[in-house]
């Protein structure tokens, strides 16, 4: 595998990972908000 191909592959993997992490973060934020609205989590400001 050429060096440029390798970098391209790594770049794609990194983008995919960032996307996945973003989705997971979004999901957990939504879950927290849902629990909060149900009164399960008291959030002190």
C-alpha positions in Angstrom: 0.0 0.0 0.0 1.3 3.4 -0.9 1.8 6.0 1.8 -0.8 8.4 0.3 -3.4 5.5 0.2 -2.6 4.7 3.9 -3.1 8.3 4.9 -6.4 8.4 3.0 -7.6 5.3 4.7 -6.7 6.6 8.2 -8.4 9.9 7.4 -11.6 8.1 6.4 -11.4 6.0 9.6 -10.9 9.1 11.7 -13.9 10.8 10.1 -16.1 7.7 10.7 -14.9 7.6 14.3 -15.7 11.2 14.9 -19.1 10.8 13.4 -19.8 7.7 15.6 -18.6 9.5 18.7 -20.8 12.5 17.9 -23.8 10.3 17.5 -23.1 8.5 20.8 -22.7 11.8 22.5 -26.0 13.1 21.0 -27.8 9.9 22.0 -26.6 10.1 25.6 -27.6 13.7 25.8 -31.1 12.9 24.5 -31.4 10.0 27.0 -30.4 12.4 29.9 -33.0 14.9 28.8 -35.7 12.2 28.5 -34.9 10.9 32.0 -34.9 14.5 33.3 -38.3 15.2 31.8 -39.6 12.0 33.4 -38.3 13.3 36.7 -35.8 10.5 37.2 -32.8 12.7 37.4 -32.9 15.8 39.6 -30.5 18.3 37.9 -29.1 21.0 40.2 -27.8 24.1 38.5 
